[in-house]
Amino acid sequence: LKSKYYLSPALSPDKTKICGVAYGKGTFVCDLNNKVLFGPEKLESPTWINDRLIVGVTTKDDGLNIRSTLMKIVDIQTGKAEDIELSDQIALSPKFNRAANKIYFQNPDGELYSIKIKHIE
């Protein structure tokens, strides 16, 4: 993906892929030789759950303030996404903790939250 800026790069657990955001294009996954394997997908702050799954958020805003978010787990091999229900919580910057099987995230005020997800290998 040709982009002037690349944001939020993260190396996969098996150290063979990178996920990140190509500014103005979306989330992508590439191998270490820059071959795009997935994307672009409109997903912000992507991070790895395992070698096949990433988690990130989509946001809706009014140009100034974030009005809502939707957290998603995406299978980079199939492109299928599973939405994570958070009620009316605005979720930003998700991070996955394998030991606890939880996704941690913050809200716009910087408060930290977590949600336990079904067991993922």
All heavy atoms as an XYZ file, in Angstrom:
951
protein
N       0.845     -1.179      0.000
C       0.000      0.000      0.000
C       0.882      1.232      0.000
O       1.733      1.378      0.861
C      -0.889      0.012      1.234
C      -1.871     -1.142      1.414
C      -2.512     -1.079      2.784
C      -2.921     -1.121      0.351
N       0.680      2.057     -0.932
C       1.451      3.297     -0.997
C       0.804      4.330     -0.091
O      -0.349      4.681     -0.261
C       1.499      3.808     -2.423
C       2.127      2.824     -3.377
C       3.500      3.280     -3.757
C       4.044      2.382     -4.852
N       5.216      1.699     -4.484
N       1.540      4.760      0.914
C       1.048      5.759      1.844
C       2.225      6.586      2.322
O       3.353      6.086      2.411
C       0.357      5.084      3.035
O      -0.123      6.041      3.943
N       1.964      7.820      2.641
C       3.027      8.678      3.158
C       3.362      8.331      4.607
O       4.502      8.453      5.032
C       2.595     10.143      3.042
C       3.700     11.117      3.357
C       3.301     12.537      3.044
C       4.434     13.483      3.340
N       4.118     14.854      3.013
N       2.347      7.875      5.351
C       2.533      7.561      6.768
C       1.991      6.177      7.091
O       0.942      5.783      6.582
C       1.794      8.580      7.655
C       2.250      9.995      7.442
C       1.464     10.886      6.728
C       3.466     10.440      7.956
C       1.873     12.187      6.521
C       3.881     11.751      7.749
C       3.083     12.618      7.038
O       3.493     13.907      6.836
N       2.702      5.474      7.954
C       2.260      4.181      8.464
C       2.211      4.285      9.978
O       3.161      4.762     10.604
C       3.201      3.063      8.019
C       3.188      2.874      6.521
C       4.100      3.529      5.710
C       2.228      2.073      5.927
C       4.062      3.378      4.335
C       2.184      1.918      4.549
C       3.110      2.578      3.756
O       3.062      2.427      2.402
N       1.092      3.873     10.566
C       0.863      4.032     12.003
C       0.656      2.679     12.677
O       0.209      1.730     12.046
C      -0.382      4.899     12.223
C      -0.448      6.212     11.440
C      -1.840      6.810     11.543
C       0.599      7.173     11.937
N       0.927      2.629     13.953
C       0.629      1.477     14.813
C       1.177      0.149     14.301
O       0.483     -0.856     14.316
C      -0.887      1.343     15.021
O      -1.451      2.515     15.507
N       2.437      0.087     13.850
C       2.948     -1.204     13.390
C       3.086     -2.191     14.544
O       3.446     -1.808     15.659
C       4.314     -0.853     12.808
C       4.745      0.356     13.558
C       3.473      1.123     13.831
N       2.756     -3.452     14.273
C       2.870     -4.491     15.301
C       3.306     -5.794     14.640
O       2.723     -6.212     13.641
C       1.540     -4.686     16.025
N       4.317     -6.431     15.193
C       4.831     -7.692     14.690
C       3.967     -8.836     15.216
O       3.609     -8.866     16.395
C       6.283     -7.866     15.155
C       7.079     -9.023     14.586
C       7.225     -8.894     13.069
C       8.455     -9.074     15.243
N       3.634     -9.776     14.341
C       2.798    -10.916     14.744
C       3.533    -11.789     15.760
O       4.770    -11.765     15.827
C       2.414    -11.756     13.519
O       3.571    -12.307     12.912
N       2.782    -12.558     16.557
C       3.419    -13.426     17.558
C       4.452    -14.384     16.952
O       5.463    -14.672     17.581
C       2.245    -14.184     18.170
C       1.081    -13.255     18.006
C       1.325    -12.577     16.680
N       4.212    -14.863     15.712
C       5.187    -15.766     15.082
C       6.302    -15.005     14.361
O       7.172    -15.606     13.740
C       4.502    -16.751     14.138
C       3.901    -16.097     12.904
O       4.021    -14.855     12.730
O       3.284    -16.818     12.106
N       6.258    -13.676     14.443
C       7.289    -12.787     13.906
C       7.465    -12.905     12.389
O       8.551    -12.704     11.865
C       8.621    -13.011     14.631
C       8.527    -12.703     16.119
C       9.830    -12.947     16.814
C       9.827    -12.661     18.280
N       8.649    -12.633     19.024
N       6.361    -13.196     11.667
C       6.429    -13.315     10.205
C       5.592    -12.265      9.482
O       5.685    -12.166      8.261
C       5.962    -14.704      9.736
O       4.579    -14.869     10.074
C       6.802    -15.815     10.353
N       4.773    -11.505     10.221
C       3.860    -10.543      9.607
C       3.835     -9.258     10.431
O       4.137     -9.275     11.617
C       2.443    -11.124      9.532
C       2.326    -12.375      8.686
C       0.932    -12.961      8.705
C       0.560    -13.716      9.939
N       1.320    -14.889     10.269
N       3.428     -8.189      9.766
C       3.249     -6.895     10.433
C       1.843     -6.411     10.131
O       1.398     -6.459      8.984
C       4.267     -5.858      9.929
C       5.688     -6.299     10.278
C       3.966     -4.469     10.499
C       6.763     -5.460      9.641
N       1.129     -5.955     11.162
C      -0.136     -5.262     10.929
C       0.090     -3.796     11.272
O       0.936     -3.459     12.097
C      -1.302     -5.863     11.717
S      -1.330     -5.536     13.480
N      -0.649     -2.948     10.612
C      -0.523     -1.520     10.861
C      -1.602     -0.773     10.112
O      -2.514     -1.381      9.535
N      -1.493      0.537     10.109
C      -2.457      1.388      9.425
C      -1.706      2.222      8.403
O      -0.743      2.911      8.736
C      -3.205      2.313     10.413
C      -4.150      3.241      9.679
C      -3.943      1.497     11.461
N      -2.134      2.140      7.148
C      -1.624      3.015      6.097
C      -2.523      4.247      6.107
O      -3.717      4.154      5.827
C      -1.662      2.313      4.744
N      -1.957      5.390      6.470
C      -2.736      6.615      6.629
C      -3.555      6.903      5.371
O      -3.043      6.912      4.259
C      -1.798      7.786      6.937
C      -2.515      9.075      7.202
C      -3.154      9.295      8.413
C      -2.565     10.070      6.242
C      -3.817     10.478      8.669
C      -3.228     11.263      6.480
C      -3.857     11.454      7.702
O      -4.516     12.624      7.947
N      -4.851      7.096      5.570
C      -5.749      7.403      4.478
C      -6.256      6.189      3.717
O      -7.096      6.316      2.841
N      -5.757      5.007      4.049
C      -6.156      3.787      3.340
C      -6.808      2.760      4.264
O      -7.816      2.193      3.946
C      -4.964      3.170      2.637
C      -4.357      4.118      1.624
C      -3.427      3.421      0.701
C      -2.728      4.399     -0.195
N      -3.447      4.820     -1.335
N      -6.194      2.505      5.426
C      -6.764      1.566      6.380
C      -5.752      0.565      6.901
O      -4.565      0.625      6.585
N      -6.263     -0.364      7.689
C      -5.442     -1.401      8.293
C      -5.012     -2.402      7.231
O      -5.775     -2.750      6.342
C      -6.222     -2.114      9.414
O      -6.337     -1.198     10.509
C      -5.526     -3.367      9.902
N      -3.784     -2.872      7.379
C      -3.246     -3.874      6.461
C      -2.399     -4.864      7.243
O      -1.987     -4.602      8.373
C      -2.384     -3.218      5.376
C      -1.114     -2.628      5.932
C       0.063     -3.360      5.930
C      -1.103     -1.366      6.484
C       1.232     -2.833      6.471
C       0.055     -0.817      7.025
C       1.225     -1.554      7.013
N      -2.140     -6.015      6.630
C      -1.177     -6.977      7.131
C      -0.266     -7.312      5.959
O      -0.730     -7.549      4.842
C      -1.860     -8.262      7.652
C      -0.820     -9.322      8.040
C      -2.753     -7.947      8.853
N       1.034     -7.289      6.213
C       1.985     -7.664      5.168
C       3.008     -8.624      5.746
O       3.156     -8.725      6.972
C       2.679     -6.437      4.585
S       3.767     -5.552      5.707
N       3.703     -9.346      4.858
C       4.796    -10.188      5.328
C       6.033     -9.298      5.474
O       5.983     -8.082      5.232
C       5.013    -11.391      4.409
C       5.476    -11.024      3.007
O       5.946     -9.877      2.779
O       5.365    -11.886      2.125
N       7.140     -9.881      5.857
C       8.341     -9.092      6.112
C       9.025     -8.614      4.826
O       9.997     -7.862      4.884
C       9.314     -9.876      6.992
C       8.761    -10.250      8.368
C       9.809    -10.975      9.189
C       8.224     -9.051      9.121
N       8.500     -9.051      3.671
C       8.998     -8.580      2.380
C       8.058     -7.547      1.761
O       8.126     -7.280      0.566
C       9.183     -9.760      1.422
C      10.264    -10.698      1.907
O      11.341    -10.264      2.281
N       9.973    -11.983      1.916
N       7.145     -7.018      2.573
C       6.180     -5.978      2.172
C       5.082     -6.466      1.233
O       4.419     -5.657      0.593
C       6.881     -4.764      1.559
C       7.775     -4.059      2.539
O       7.456     -3.968      3.717
N       8.905     -3.573      2.071
N       4.864     -7.758      1.128
C       3.749     -8.284      0.344
C       2.478     -8.174      1.184
O       2.397     -8.732      2.280
C       3.991     -9.737     -0.047
C       2.841    -10.318     -0.851
C       3.060    -11.776     -1.181
C       1.826    -12.317     -1.891
N       1.869    -13.766     -1.979
N       1.481     -7.462      0.680
C       0.234     -7.270      1.414
C      -0.546     -8.589      1.427
O      -0.821     -9.166      0.378
C      -0.614     -6.133      0.802
C      -1.960     -6.037      1.505
C       0.137     -4.814      0.894
N      -0.894     -9.049      2.623
C      -1.634    -10.298      2.807
C      -3.101    -10.049      3.122
O      -3.940    -10.922      2.911
C      -1.005    -11.123      3.942
C       0.488    -11.418      3.806
C       1.017    -12.054      5.076
C       0.747    -12.288      2.592
N      -3.398     -8.860      3.645
C      -4.762     -8.521      4.053
C      -4.918     -7.011      4.025
O      -4.032     -6.276      4.427
C      -5.038     -9.046      5.465
C      -6.346     -8.582      6.041
C      -7.526     -9.204      5.689
C      -6.399     -7.510      6.915
C      -8.736     -8.772      6.197
C      -7.610     -7.078      7.444
C      -8.778     -7.708      7.081
N      -6.107     -6.573      3.598
C      -6.433     -5.160      3.684
C      -6.402     -4.497      2.330
O      -6.158     -5.141      1.313
N      -6.678     -3.203      2.311
C      -6.942     -2.371      3.485
C      -8.348     -2.563      4.043
O      -9.278     -2.849      3.313
C      -6.761     -0.956      2.958
C      -7.071     -1.047      1.505
C      -6.674     -2.432      1.077
N      -8.459     -2.416      5.329
C      -9.711     -2.569      6.082
C      -9.867     -1.321      6.935
O      -8.891     -0.844      7.526
C      -9.612     -3.815      6.964
C     -10.736     -4.006      7.927
C     -11.937     -4.701      7.300
O     -11.814     -5.273      6.221
O     -12.998     -4.654      7.937
N     -11.073     -0.783      7.027
C     -11.308      0.404      7.862
C     -11.350     -0.020      9.331
O     -12.397     -0.331      9.890
C     -12.608      1.108      7.464
C     -12.541      1.707      6.083
C     -11.472      2.782      6.012
C     -11.361      3.377      4.628
N     -10.167      4.152      4.453
N     -10.183     -0.060      9.926
C     -10.017     -0.508     11.305
C      -8.872      0.303     11.897
O      -7.829      0.456     11.265
C      -9.668     -2.000     11.292
C      -9.821     -2.815     12.552
C     -11.277     -2.887     12.984
C      -9.288     -4.222     12.314
N      -9.068      0.830     13.095
C      -8.041      1.645     13.738
C      -7.376      0.879     14.873
O      -7.970     -0.006     15.473
C      -8.669      2.931     14.285
C      -9.269      3.796     13.191
C      -9.966      5.021     13.737
O      -9.682      5.438     14.880
O     -10.819      5.572     13.011
N      -6.143      1.238     15.154
C      -5.354      0.671     16.262
C      -5.316     -0.846     16.246
O      -5.579     -1.501     17.260
C      -5.910      1.158     17.606
O      -5.909      2.549     17.678
N      -4.973     -1.467     15.118
C      -4.962     -2.929     15.084
C      -3.832     -3.507     15.928
O      -2.758     -2.910     16.047
C      -4.725     -3.234     13.598
C      -3.895     -2.078     13.125
C      -4.465     -0.894     13.864
N      -4.105     -4.646     16.520
C      -3.086     -5.375     17.263
C      -3.393     -6.863     17.144
O      -4.524     -7.255     16.862
C      -3.022     -4.910     18.738
O      -1.854     -5.435     19.349
C      -4.248     -5.323     19.520
N      -2.401     -7.673     17.360
C      -2.534     -9.117     17.177
C      -3.181     -9.801     18.369
O      -2.891     -9.460     19.512
C      -1.164     -9.745     16.942
C      -0.542     -9.316     15.659
C       0.362     -8.301     15.502
C      -0.780     -9.859     14.365
N       0.694     -8.183     14.170
C       0.006     -9.135     13.455
C      -1.585    -10.893     13.894
C       0.023     -9.406     12.096
C      -1.568    -11.163     12.531
C      -0.781    -10.434     11.650
N      -4.016    -10.786     18.087
C      -4.517    -11.714     19.104
C      -3.706    -13.006     19.006
O      -3.238    -13.542     19.991
C      -6.019    -11.990     18.918
C      -6.808    -10.732     19.295
C      -6.466    -13.184     19.747
C      -8.295    -10.849     19.124
N      -3.573    -13.508     17.788
C      -2.694    -14.639     17.496
C      -2.179    -14.436     16.069
O      -2.323    -13.343     15.523
C      -3.412    -15.984     17.704
C      -4.637    -16.167     16.829
O      -4.746    -15.590     15.745
N      -5.581    -16.968     17.290
N      -1.613    -15.440     15.463
C      -1.014    -15.264     14.138
C      -2.042    -15.083     13.025
O      -1.670    -14.762     11.895
C      -0.117    -16.457     13.805
C       1.051    -16.563     14.762
O       1.568    -15.512     15.180
O       1.449    -17.691     15.091
N      -3.317    -15.279     13.320
C      -4.385    -15.206     12.324
C      -5.398    -14.101     12.612
O      -6.065    -13.611     11.714
C      -5.100    -16.562     12.290
C      -6.066    -16.759     11.166
C      -6.807    -18.103     11.281
N      -7.970    -17.959     12.141
C      -8.145    -18.571     13.308
N      -7.244    -19.396     13.789
N      -9.227    -18.364     14.013
N      -5.527    -13.699     13.869
C      -6.568    -12.753     14.275
C      -5.975    -11.428     14.749
O      -4.978    -11.412     15.480
C      -7.417    -13.333     15.405
C      -8.128    -14.659     15.128
C      -8.798    -15.170     16.392
C      -9.135    -14.516     14.006
N      -6.637    -10.336     14.323
C      -6.287     -9.018     14.846
C      -7.535     -8.399     15.464
O      -8.658     -8.786     15.144
C      -5.709     -8.085     13.761
C      -6.680     -7.896     12.592
C      -4.356     -8.583     13.278
C      -6.218     -6.886     11.541
N      -7.322     -7.471     16.374
C      -8.427     -6.726     16.974
C      -8.163     -5.244     16.748
O      -7.021     -4.792     16.766
C      -8.603     -7.043     18.482
C      -7.375     -6.679     19.287
C      -9.840     -6.357     19.044
N      -9.233     -4.514     16.485
C      -9.146     -3.072     16.290
C     -10.516     -2.455     16.455
O     -11.479     -3.141     16.822
N     -10.626     -1.170     16.197
C     -11.902     -0.476     16.346
C     -12.222      0.322     15.090
O     -11.334      0.760     14.370
C     -11.923      0.468     17.575
C     -11.788     -0.297     18.868
C     -10.842      1.524     17.484
N     -13.510      0.463     14.841
C     -13.981      1.420     13.840
C     -14.637      2.549     14.621
O     -15.227      2.320     15.675
C     -14.991      0.796     12.864
O     -16.113      0.301     13.590
C     -14.359     -0.340     12.081
N     -14.493      3.756     14.126
C     -15.036      4.903     14.846
C     -15.966      5.710     13.961
O     -15.814      5.735     12.740
C     -13.910      5.840     15.351
O     -13.170      6.326     14.235
C     -12.980      5.125     16.305
N     -16.922      6.345     14.615
C     -17.774      7.334     13.963
C     -17.582      8.626     14.734
O     -17.608      8.638     15.963
C     -19.242      6.900     14.004
C     -19.526      5.700     13.135
C     -20.994      5.360     13.132
C     -21.223      4.139     12.264
N     -22.612      3.693     12.288
N     -17.350      9.697     13.977
C     -17.144     10.984     14.639
C     -17.867     12.091     13.875
O     -18.376     11.872     12.782
C     -15.648     11.293     14.765
C     -14.953     11.421     13.428
O     -15.407     12.216     12.580
O     -13.946     10.731     13.217
N     -17.890     13.256     14.500
C     -18.530     14.412     13.869
C     -17.488     15.376     13.300
O     -17.789     16.519     13.014
C     -19.446     15.121     14.862
C     -18.705     15.666     16.075
O     -17.444     15.680     16.080
O     -19.373     16.085     17.035
N     -16.275     14.906     13.153
C     -15.183     15.749     12.683
C     -14.371     16.333     13.813
O     -13.258     16.806     13.607
N     -14.923     16.302     15.013
C     -14.239     16.839     16.183
C     -14.203     15.828     17.320
O     -13.175     15.642     17.966
C     -14.927     18.131     16.642
C     -14.279     18.888     17.787
C     -12.840     19.284     17.450
C     -15.083     20.127     18.122
N     -15.330     15.172     17.571
C     -15.442     14.225     18.679
C     -15.853     12.847     18.181
O     -16.662     12.737     17.257
C     -16.494     14.711     19.688
C     -16.103     16.026     20.309
O     -15.049     16.145     20.915
N     -16.952     17.034     20.151
N     -15.319     11.824     18.836
C     -15.733     10.451     18.537
C     -17.110     10.239     19.145
O     -17.320     10.492     20.329
C     -14.730      9.434     19.106
C     -13.376      9.608     18.408
C     -15.237      8.011     18.929
C     -12.269      8.780     19.013
N     -18.049      9.807     18.347
C     -19.430      9.595     18.793
C     -19.698      8.138     19.165
O     -20.483      7.853     20.058
C     -20.421     10.037     17.717
C     -20.364     11.510     17.436
C     -20.759     12.276     18.660
N     -20.707     13.708     18.423
C     -20.672     14.589     19.387
N     -20.671     14.215     20.631
N     -20.633     15.860     19.103
N     -19.046      7.205     18.458
C     -19.227      5.787     18.782
C     -18.071      4.989     18.196
O     -17.391      5.449     17.271
C     -20.560      5.261     18.236
O     -20.562      5.280     16.825
N     -17.868      3.818     18.771
C     -16.856      2.899     18.251
C     -17.437      1.497     18.233
O     -18.398      1.188     18.950
C     -15.572      2.882     19.110
O     -15.897      2.503     20.447
C     -14.878      4.222     19.103
N     -16.827      0.668     17.430
C     -17.182     -0.748     17.377
C     -15.874     -1.526     17.355
O     -15.038     -1.302     16.475
C     -17.999     -1.049     16.121
C     -18.406     -2.501     15.915
C     -19.303     -2.988     17.058
C     -19.100     -2.658     14.578
N     -15.686     -2.390     18.361
C     -14.491     -3.211     18.400
C     -14.757     -4.472     17.591
O     -15.834     -5.054     17.671
C     -14.121     -3.566     19.841
C     -12.748     -4.202     19.960
S     -12.269     -4.616     21.655
C     -12.352     -3.037     22.471
N     -13.748     -4.885     16.809
C     -13.895     -6.052     15.945
C     -12.677     -6.949     16.055
O     -11.554     -6.461     16.160
C     -14.013     -5.643     14.475
C     -15.241     -4.870     14.122
C     -15.242     -4.593     12.630
C     -16.525     -3.902     12.230
N     -16.656     -3.831     10.789
N     -12.925     -8.253     15.985
C     -11.866     -9.232     15.800
C     -11.970     -9.689     14.355
O     -13.046    -10.084     13.906
C     -12.027    -10.428     16.761
C     -11.861     -9.961     18.206
C     -11.016    -11.521     16.420
C     -12.122    -11.028     19.238
N     -10.867     -9.613     13.621
C     -10.875     -9.932     12.198
C      -9.905    -11.076     11.919
O      -8.757    -11.058     12.380
C     -10.482     -8.702     11.349
C     -10.496     -9.038      9.870
C     -11.405     -7.525     11.638
N     -10.381    -12.062     11.167
C      -9.549    -13.166     10.699
C      -8.877    -12.695      9.412
O      -9.561    -12.449      8.416
C     -10.412    -14.404     10.445
C      -9.607    -15.629     10.076
O      -8.658    -15.490      9.273
O      -9.931    -16.721     10.556
N      -7.558    -12.568      9.411
C      -6.869    -12.022      8.244
C      -6.832    -13.014      7.082
O      -6.545    -12.621      5.949
C      -5.448    -11.536      8.581
C      -4.553    -12.693      9.026
C      -5.501    -10.425      9.614
C      -3.079    -12.360      9.057
N      -7.116    -14.282      7.340
C      -7.121    -15.270      6.249
C      -8.444    -15.287      5.501
O      -8.480    -15.482      4.296
C      -6.793    -16.658      6.793
C      -5.370    -16.760      7.291
C      -5.068    -18.095      7.943
O      -5.958    -18.895      8.199
N      -3.801    -18.319      8.225
N      -9.536    -15.081      6.226
C     -10.854    -15.149      5.593
C     -11.503    -13.776      5.419
O     -12.434    -13.638      4.638
C     -11.816    -16.020      6.419
O     -12.061    -15.364      7.678
C     -11.256    -17.418      6.642
N     -11.056    -12.785      6.184
C     -11.667    -11.463      6.154
C     -12.919    -11.365      7.007
O     -13.499    -10.290      7.133
N     -13.329    -12.469      7.627
C     -14.529    -12.450      8.471
C     -14.242    -11.694      9.763
O     -13.174    -11.813     10.350
C     -15.001    -13.864      8.782
C     -15.529    -14.574      7.568
C     -16.078    -15.932      7.923
C     -16.599    -16.609      6.660
N     -17.090    -17.955      6.940
N     -15.243    -10.913     10.183
C     -15.097    -10.101     11.390
C     -16.184    -10.446     12.395
O     -17.309    -10.753     12.021
C     -15.177     -8.619     11.044
N     -15.817    -10.397     13.661
C     -16.770    -10.596     14.758
C     -16.793     -9.322     15.585
O     -15.754     -8.868     16.063
C     -16.342    -11.782     15.619
C     -17.283    -12.063     16.766
C     -16.851    -13.265     17.591
O     -16.126    -14.124     17.083
O     -17.255    -13.320     18.766
N     -17.982     -8.728     15.728
C     -18.128     -7.525     16.532
C     -18.137     -7.892     18.009
O     -18.691     -8.916     18.398
C     -19.435     -6.807     16.199
C     -19.477     -6.319     14.765
O     -18.422     -6.265     14.114
O     -20.583     -6.002     14.288
N     -17.537     -7.041     18.823
C     -17.527     -7.232     20.273
C     -18.460     -6.196     20.881
O     -18.250     -4.994     20.721
C     -16.109     -7.091     20.848
C     -15.208     -8.163     20.231
C     -16.126     -7.195     22.362
C     -13.768     -8.039     20.630
N     -19.477     -6.648     21.564
C     -20.493     -5.779     22.154
C     -19.933     -5.069     23.387
O     -19.462     -5.710     24.320
C     -21.729     -6.594     22.537
C     -22.837     -5.790     23.150
C     -23.365     -4.718     22.208
O     -23.556     -5.002     21.017
O     -23.578     -3.583     22.684
N     -19.982     -3.751     23.380
C     -19.490     -2.945     24.501
C     -20.531     -1.961     25.009
O     -20.182     -0.973     25.642
C     -18.232     -2.178     24.074
C     -17.026     -3.021     23.684
C     -15.929     -2.135     23.125
C     -16.520     -3.822     24.862
N     -21.784     -2.190     24.726
C     -22.861     -1.262     25.081
C     -22.569      0.096     24.457
O     -22.301      0.175     23.277
C     -23.050     -1.169     26.591
O     -23.322     -2.446     27.126
N     -22.577      1.145     25.261
C     -22.341      2.492     24.741
C     -20.915      2.975     24.996
O     -20.627      4.154     24.849
C     -23.332      3.475     25.364
C     -24.754      3.214     24.895
O     -24.917      2.729     23.767
O     -25.694      3.497     25.658
N     -20.031      2.067     25.385
C     -18.648      2.427     25.702
C     -17.883      2.797     24.435
O     -17.977      2.119     23.421
C     -17.966      1.245     26.392
C     -16.596      1.518     26.903
C     -16.561      2.530     28.003
O     -16.222      3.682     27.763
N     -16.908      2.134     29.191
N     -17.130      3.884     24.491
C     -16.230      4.242     23.398
C     -14.884      3.611     23.706
O     -14.271      3.888     24.733
C     -16.116      5.766     23.237
C     -17.464      6.313     22.742
C     -14.981      6.130     22.290
C     -17.501      7.794     22.540
N     -14.452      2.716     22.813
C     -13.225      1.942     23.023
C     -12.126      2.436     22.087
O     -12.339      2.573     20.887
C     -13.496      0.468     22.771
N     -10.966      2.685     22.646
C      -9.809      3.120     21.881
C      -8.597      2.264     22.222
O      -8.488      1.762     23.338
C      -9.489      4.590     22.181
C     -10.619      5.591     21.965
C     -10.228      6.957     22.508
C     -10.975      5.674     20.487
N      -7.685      2.116     21.288
C      -6.375      1.486     21.490
C      -6.440      0.108     22.149
O      -5.829     -0.116     23.189
C      -5.471      2.403     22.323
O      -5.365      3.663     21.728
N      -7.136     -0.860     21.548
C      -7.224     -2.184     22.171
C      -5.881     -2.912     22.185
O      -5.065     -2.749     21.272
C      -8.228     -2.919     21.283
C      -8.112     -2.260     19.955
C      -7.810     -0.812     20.249
N      -5.650     -3.674     23.230
C      -4.467     -4.536     23.377
C      -4.937     -5.868     23.932
O      -5.749     -5.908     24.857
C      -3.434     -3.929     24.327
C      -2.928     -2.569     23.922
C      -2.131     -2.614     22.651
C      -1.658     -1.227     22.263
N      -1.733     -0.943     20.868
N      -4.405     -6.964     23.397
C      -4.822     -8.300     23.828
C      -3.813     -8.878     24.805
O      -2.605     -8.790     24.593
C      -4.961     -9.229     22.621
C      -5.386    -10.622     22.980
C      -6.668    -10.863     23.436
C      -4.505    -11.676     22.879
C      -7.073    -12.156     23.781
C      -4.892    -12.963     23.213
C      -6.173    -13.200     23.659
N      -4.326     -9.495     25.882
C      -3.495    -10.198     26.854
C      -3.854    -11.675     26.778
O      -4.953    -12.071     27.170
C      -3.741     -9.647     28.261
C      -2.930    -10.370     29.300
O      -3.119    -11.547     29.550
N      -2.027     -9.638     29.924
N      -2.929    -12.475     26.242
C      -3.169    -13.909     26.049
C      -3.383    -14.644     27.374
O      -4.264    -15.493     27.479
C      -2.015    -14.534     25.278
C      -2.213    -16.006     24.974
C      -1.061    -16.591     24.190
N      -0.769    -15.876     22.961
C      -1.380    -16.091     21.806
N      -2.296    -17.024     21.728
N      -1.070    -15.401     20.751
N      -2.589    -14.339     28.387
C      -2.683    -15.057     29.664
C      -4.056    -14.883     30.310
O      -4.616    -15.831     30.863
C      -1.587    -14.592     30.618
N      -4.610    -13.686     30.221
C      -5.918    -13.411     30.830
C      -7.065    -13.613     29.841
O      -8.223    -13.596     30.229
C      -5.955    -11.985     31.367
N      -6.738    -13.778     28.562
C      -7.739    -13.882     27.493
C      -8.678    -12.669     27.512
O      -9.892    -12.799     27.411
C      -8.513    -15.190     27.571
C      -8.890    -15.687     26.193
O      -8.022    -15.845     25.351
N     -10.163    -15.897     25.957
N      -8.063    -11.502     27.658
C      -8.817    -10.253     27.735
C      -8.281     -9.241     26.736
O      -7.092     -9.248     26.409
C      -8.705     -9.629     29.128
C      -9.456    -10.343     30.206
C      -9.333     -9.579     31.506
C     -10.160    -10.229     32.598
N     -10.076     -9.459     33.851
N      -9.183     -8.384     26.297
C      -8.795     -7.218     25.518
C      -8.901     -6.018     26.449
O      -9.946     -5.791     27.073
C      -9.699     -7.026     24.292
C      -9.578     -8.228     23.348
C      -9.346     -5.725     23.571
C     -10.580     -8.229     22.225
N      -7.813     -5.276     26.561
C      -7.792     -4.049     27.355
C      -7.923     -2.873     26.401
O      -7.394     -2.904     25.298
C      -6.488     -3.945     28.148
C      -6.389     -4.993     29.221
C      -5.850     -6.243     28.955
C      -6.848     -4.734     30.497
C      -5.774     -7.215     29.934
C      -6.778     -5.699     31.491
C      -6.237     -6.938     31.200
O      -6.174     -7.900     32.173
N      -8.635     -1.840     26.834
C      -8.804     -0.654     26.006
C      -9.052      0.543     26.905
O      -9.304      0.400     28.101
C      -9.949     -0.837     24.998
C     -11.294     -1.090     25.631
C     -12.166     -0.044     25.896
C     -11.683     -2.379     25.967
C     -13.402     -0.276     26.481
C     -12.922     -2.626     26.552
C     -13.778     -1.570     26.808
N      -8.961      1.724     26.322
C      -9.229      2.946     27.081
C     -10.368      3.698     26.435
O     -10.695      3.473     25.277
C      -7.989      3.828     27.135
C      -7.617      4.407     25.783
C      -6.335      5.208     25.841
O      -5.372      4.778     26.452
N      -6.332      6.365     25.210
N     -10.957      4.594     27.215
C     -11.980      5.484     26.656
C     -11.327      6.840     26.392
O     -10.151      7.036     26.705
C     -13.211      5.564     27.579
C     -12.948      6.292     28.874
O     -11.913      6.915     29.073
N     -13.902      6.227     29.784
N     -12.049      7.796     25.805
C     -11.444      9.103     25.505
C     -10.920      9.853     26.731
O     -10.057     10.721     26.604
C     -12.580      9.879     24.835
C     -13.419      8.827     24.216
C     -13.381      7.679     25.194
N     -11.427      9.519     27.920
C     -10.946     10.169     29.145
C      -9.717      9.480     29.722
O      -9.216      9.881     30.765
C     -12.058     10.193     30.199
C     -13.226     11.068     29.771
O     -12.988     12.098     29.111
O     -14.379     10.703     30.083
N      -9.252      8.393     29.057
C      -8.065      7.682     29.519
C      -8.338      6.600     30.546
O      -7.403      6.004     31.074
N      -9.600      6.345     30.848
C      -9.940      5.282     31.804
C      -9.728      3.931     31.134
O     -10.067      3.741     29.964
C     -11.385      5.426     32.272
C     -11.628      6.736     32.982
C     -13.106      7.012     33.235
O     -13.927      6.728     32.339
O     -13.404      7.528     34.325
N      -9.179      2.980     31.886
C      -8.845      1.659     31.356
C      -9.960      0.661     31.645
O     -10.499      0.623     32.758
C      -7.539      1.170     31.985
C      -6.958     -0.117     31.442
C      -6.582      0.034     29.975
C      -5.739     -0.521     32.259
N     -10.292     -0.146     30.640
C     -11.326     -1.179     30.763
C     -10.800     -2.475     30.166
O      -9.824     -2.478     29.420
C     -12.594     -0.763     30.003
C     -13.282      0.430     30.584
C     -12.934      1.716     30.180
C     -14.272      0.283     31.547
C     -13.561      2.825     30.719
C     -14.914      1.395     32.089
C     -14.543      2.653     31.667
O     -15.167      3.759     32.205
N     -11.471     -3.564     30.482
C     -11.129     -4.846     29.865
C     -12.399     -5.630     29.610
O     -13.426     -5.403     30.246
C     -10.188     -5.658     30.764
O     -10.852     -6.093     31.931
N     -12.296     -6.528     28.651
C     -13.395     -7.429     28.353
C     -12.801     -8.801     28.091
O     -11.818     -8.931     27.358
C     -14.243     -6.924     27.162
C     -15.437     -7.835     26.950
C     -13.419     -6.805     25.908
C     -16.486     -7.256     26.025
N     -13.369     -9.803     28.745
C     -12.925    -11.183     28.534
C     -13.595    -11.701     27.278
O     -14.781    -11.468     27.057
C     -13.283    -12.052     29.736
C     -12.628    -13.413     29.703
C     -12.653    -14.033     31.084
C     -11.926    -15.335     31.116
N     -10.488    -15.203     31.183
N     -12.830    -12.365     26.437
C     -13.387    -12.937     25.218
C     -13.311    -14.445     25.280
O     -12.617    -15.002     26.137
C     -12.663    -12.388     23.969
C     -11.181    -12.709     23.998
C     -12.886    -10.900     23.845
C     -10.462    -12.323     22.727
N     -14.026    -15.100     24.367
C     -13.989    -16.555     24.355
C     -12.546    -16.999     24.135
O     -11.745    -16.287     23.537
C     -14.916    -17.110     23.289
C     -14.551    -16.753     21.870
C     -15.570    -17.257     20.901
C     -15.221    -16.803     19.490
N     -16.234    -17.122     18.524
N     -12.240    -18.176     24.615
C     -10.862    -18.678     24.557
C     -10.387    -18.770     23.105
O     -11.060    -19.313     22.252
C     -10.747    -20.047     25.228
C      -9.349    -20.544     25.265
N      -8.401    -19.990     26.069
C      -8.739    -21.512     24.560
C      -7.257    -20.609     25.884
N      -7.428    -21.551     24.974
N      -9.232    -18.213     22.867
C      -8.640    -18.224     21.540
C      -7.278    -18.883     21.628
O      -6.456    -18.519     22.471
C      -8.519    -16.795     20.978
C      -9.904    -16.206     20.782
C      -7.719    -16.795     19.684
C      -9.920    -14.797     20.282
N      -7.052    -19.853     20.775
C      -5.739    -20.550     20.737
C      -4.727    -19.700     20.017
O      -4.989    -19.018     19.097
C      -5.894    -21.909     20.040
C      -6.750    -22.875     20.815
C      -6.220    -23.261     22.170
O      -4.989    -23.395     22.317
O      -7.020    -23.424     23.092
